[in-house]
Structures are given as structure tokens and as C-alpha cells.
Amino acid sequence: MYPIIVVFSGLRKEYMPFLDHIGGQLGLVDEEKRARNNQVTTIPSMRILMHTITHFPKAVYLPTSGGGKSAQKVEFVGLPNQCIYCKQIGHFVNECEHRKSKVISSKRDQNSQSMYPNV
């Protein structure tokens, strides 16, 4: 499990009692770290233990009093430099040699098909 700090900038007061539930949508909430983080800053934040770090939502959706949904921006702090393409730690996706080699071979395939369409 990967420990990630999640920040909920601009979270409205009425949602504060539900902070654990909101964080639980992303992963396992680390209660001790959440309490300590909220004492230090006025911006709601917590430590989440995530099973995978391949997908980070930009928002979570919270119910509104009118029956709709409101998007709450989510920011992730302290991410390890793990590539979301090959899942290896030590580089980001834009630096991934595995991805670059696949893109290059894919372009070669497209070029050869356009040169010889009936082959």
C-alpha cells in the first residue's frame, strides 16, 4: 500500500464531518495522520493508503442538498515518482523508455502500412 497525502482545498464546512468518508473513496484513511494534519493546517488533508498509484482522480463527487452532485477538487501530495505506464518506480510516464519504444514501433507500423496499403 502506498501512503499518499490528499488535500481537499476549498472543501465547504458542511462536508467537514464527512471527511473520513470522502477520503475513504480514494483509499484506506490513516486516522492518526489525518488528525495531526488537520491540527497543523486549515486546509483539510489526510493520509490515505492506496492499493495502487496508477489512477488519481482530479475530483470526488459529493451530494448536494438539492439532490445533485458537486465536484470537490482533490490534490495528491508526496507522490513517489512511479510511472503510470510501466508501473516502475524511478521515473514518470513522460520519461518512460518502455512507452517511448512502443510509440516509436507503432509509428513505424503506421508508416509501413501507409506505404504499402495492400500488403
ChimeraX attribute file (.defattr): number of C-alpha atoms within 10 A of each C-alpha:
attribute: neighborCount
match mode: 1-to-1
recipient: residues
	/A:1	11
	/A:2	15
	/A:3	19
	/A:4	20
	/A:5	19
	/A:6	21
	/A:7	19
	/A:8	20
	/A:9	14
	/A:10	11
	/A:11	16
	/A:12	10
	/A:13	8
	/A:14	7
	/A:15	13
	/A:16	12
	/A:17	9
	/A:18	12
	/A:19	16
	/A:20	16
	/A:21	14
	/A:22	18
	/A:23	23
	/A:24	15
	/A:25	12
	/A:26	18
	/A:27	19
	/A:28	18
	/A:29	23
	/A:30	18
	/A:31	12
	/A:32	10
	/A:33	14
	/A:34	20
	/A:35	14
	/A:36	13
	/A:37	17
	/A:38	13
	/A:39	11
	/A:40	10
	/A:41	9
	/A:42	9
	/A:43	14
	/A:44	20
	/A:45	27
	/A:46	25
	/A:47	25
	/A:48	25
	/A:49	19
	/A:50	16
	/A:51	12
	/A:52	12
	/A:53	17
	/A:54	12
	/A:55	8
	/A:56	11
	/A:57	10
	/A:58	11
	/A:59	13
	/A:60	16
	/A:61	13
	/A:62	14
	/A:63	11
	/A:64	11
	/A:65	8
	/A:66	6
	/A:67	7
	/A:68	9
	/A:69	12
	/A:70	13
	/A:71	12
	/A:72	17
	/A:73	15
	/A:74	20
	/A:75	15
	/A:76	17
	/A:77	13
	/A:78	9
	/A:79	12
	/A:80	14
	/A:81	13
	/A:82	17
	/A:83	19
	/A:84	17
	/A:85	14
	/A:86	15
	/A:87	16
	/A:88	13
	/A:89	11
	/A:90	11
	/A:91	16
	/A:92	17
	/A:93	17
	/A:94	11
	/A:95	11
	/A:96	18
	/A:97	14
	/A:98	11
	/A:99	14
	/A:100	13
	/A:101	11
	/A:102	11
	/A:103	12
	/A:104	11
	/A:105	11
	/A:106	12
	/A:107	12
	/A:108	12
	/A:109	12
	/A:110	12
	/A:111	12
	/A:112	12
	/A:113	12
	/A:114	11
	/A:115	10
	/A:116	8
	/A:117	9
	/A:118	6
	/A:119	7
